[in-house]
Amino acid sequence: MNQPKKFLVLMLLSTLLVFASCAVNKVVTGPAGQWEVKITGTPYGDMSAVMNISAPAPQWKANFTVQGETINMDQFNYDPKTGKTTGSFIYMGNSVSLDALVKESQLEGSLSASGAEFPIKGTKKP
């Protein structure tokens, strides 16, 4: 093989290796981080909370801090293709379900408990 062809093949292989390493090292952060959320219309009035979401290792985890109490979510799922988040937890003896969409630094959806739905909106802290 002559010099120009060897050089071209070497450059192509180097480029492929760089792209492959970028794809392997890509980390999905999705909604991971700390969120300031507001839940409106609950029987206890409007509530502010902090929602902490940790990235999958091996799975997503989340909790709420409401009025100084930390409530771990029993289940939390995030679909990176659609931005849909779902989850569940127990609060004040009630089973509560989360159904929301995450778009960049905004979260919007609802919390459902005992047949009632309550809007939830949140902003991810920088």
Summary of the structure (lengths in Angstrom):
residues: 126
radius of gyration: 21.5
end to end distance: 53.8
largest distance: 79.1
contacts: 312
relative contact order: 0.16
helix: 17%
strand: 55%
